[in-house]
Amino acid sequence: MVKGSAFQDGNNHLFCTEVSTGVKSDSFGASAEAKYNSSLYRYCGDAGDLKLLNAGLGAKAAANTIDGLKAKVEARYDLVDYEAGGFKSKFGVSADTGGSIGSNGVEAKVAGIGFKLGKEIGVSLPFGEISFDLGKLF
């Protein structure tokens, strides 16, 4: 993963960009992913992770005995993206599409509309999403 900011002052970042790619293959299965994310402003500290005017693109495919099956494509532009503890929320435009089934639960999305049920519970709409990671909350 490569991260960079044009300006950083402690936990405050301006023009923050993250890029990651990866391919993994072992006796349990295989996975491949690529992600790009860019934020105008990001705060990352004890109060959580806040991103303003955040855009992201990504793709992931996996089939292994630990994580199960995953296939997803992500394309989104969020006005606000906030995560703290086990709480996650995003407000913006999303066309995320894909699904997964595995030991952590089930997730399905089509054109930004979907749900998560399992260790993480949440609902997604084309203009935002909210979820709770029960493993982090309790």
Number of C-alpha atoms within 10 A of each C-alpha: 10 9 11 14 17 10 12 15 8 9 11 15 20 19 16 20 20 15 16 13 14 11 12 10 12 8 7 11 15 15 18 15 17 16 18 18 18 23 24 17 19 24 19 16 12 9 10 13 16 20 23 20 17 24 21 18 16 18 18 18 18 20 19 16 13 11 17 17 19 19 18 18 20 19 19 21 23 19 17 17 22 18 18 17 15 14 18 17 18 25 21 18 18 24 17 24 18 19 19 20 18 16 12 15 15 19 20 21 22 18 16 23 18 19 20 22 17 16 14 19 17 18 19 22 21 18 17 21 21 18 19 21 17 14 11 12 10 6
